[in-house]
Amino acid sequence: MTAPRALVAADREGTIPFGGYETWYRITGELRPDRTPLVTLHGGPGCTHDYLLTMADLAERTGRAVIHYDQLGNGRSTHLPEKGADFWTVELFLAELDNLLASLGIEDDYHLLGQSWGGMLGAEHAVRRPAGLRSLTIADSPASMELWVAEANRLRALLPPEVQATLLAHEADQTYDHPDYVKAVQVFYDRHVCRVVPNPPEVAVSFAALESDPTVYGTMNGPNEFHVLGTLRSWSIIDRLDRIAVPTQLISGAHDEATAECVQPFADAIPDVRWDVLPESSHLPHVEERETFMNLLEGFLATVDERVAR
């Protein structure tokens, strides 16, 4: 797995008004008319941009601007712990993305990368065929939550029996914050979320932020990655994937909680698609096999840019 190395510093940070709230963003590199920027969508829902900061490598490697932002309710953006399930919707986050693109003046020319929930959001954005979208990268995302839950349960059944027993006991009592339950969940995470243990600082920061304000994650997902009780539990985009009209790159890990079964519908239905599975990675291949991931992403974006320029 990739050895830790420094993260590229931001060139600009700020906030954008959105519906009476604020979306925090960060730009690494210079926004230039001759270099299509990459916009990144973090996962969760309810995580922060921090664990995706390795994507800023592309700015240093290629001169392409890389844009991160914290989705509403998370990180440095406005927190709204009083809001309920009717507020935290896919449509809300699609509107926030549209607002970000327009506010930064890049809505006519941009690449999009979404990781986990971010890939789900990216696919939802792409099926609408926005005119400025040049490509889509979906990393470690399921095409439906039904597939996600089924595969999570299959992976969970492979955990040691005593771990499974602890999970079941506390789920029956709904004692999700019990130390024994938290420890049992971590066994799954170390296998299928991030195999770099201890987690790199930027990953740890995102997990800590999610724990400090679990509003969005708890509402839309549930208590953890495999016990999904939230509003996304019936989400699917499978029957709309053929509407994605841009070149699409799929990346996942061989040990990913977003298993091959979760990703396969993207590969089957998107007209212009390629898929790479990183052998030493789980759910965060951009961290676990950083150089390989960046090489794939850099090559894909360069190929798309060349095609657009013709």
Secondary structure, DSSP 8 states (H G I E B T S, - for coil): ----------SEEEEEEETTEEEEEEEES--BTTB--EEEE--TTT--GGGGGGGGHHHHHH---EEEEE-TTSTTS---TT--TTTS-HHHHHHHHHHHHHHTT-TTSEEEEEETHHHHHHHHHHTT--TTEEEEEEES--SBHHHHHHHHHHHHTTS-HHHHHHHHHHHHHT-TTSHHHHHHHHHHHHHHT--SSS--HHHHHHHHHHHH--HHHHHHT-SSSS---STTTT-B-GGGGGG--S-EEEEEETT-SS-HHHHHHHHHH-SSEEEEEETT-SS-HHHHTHHHHHHHHHHHHHHHHHHHH-
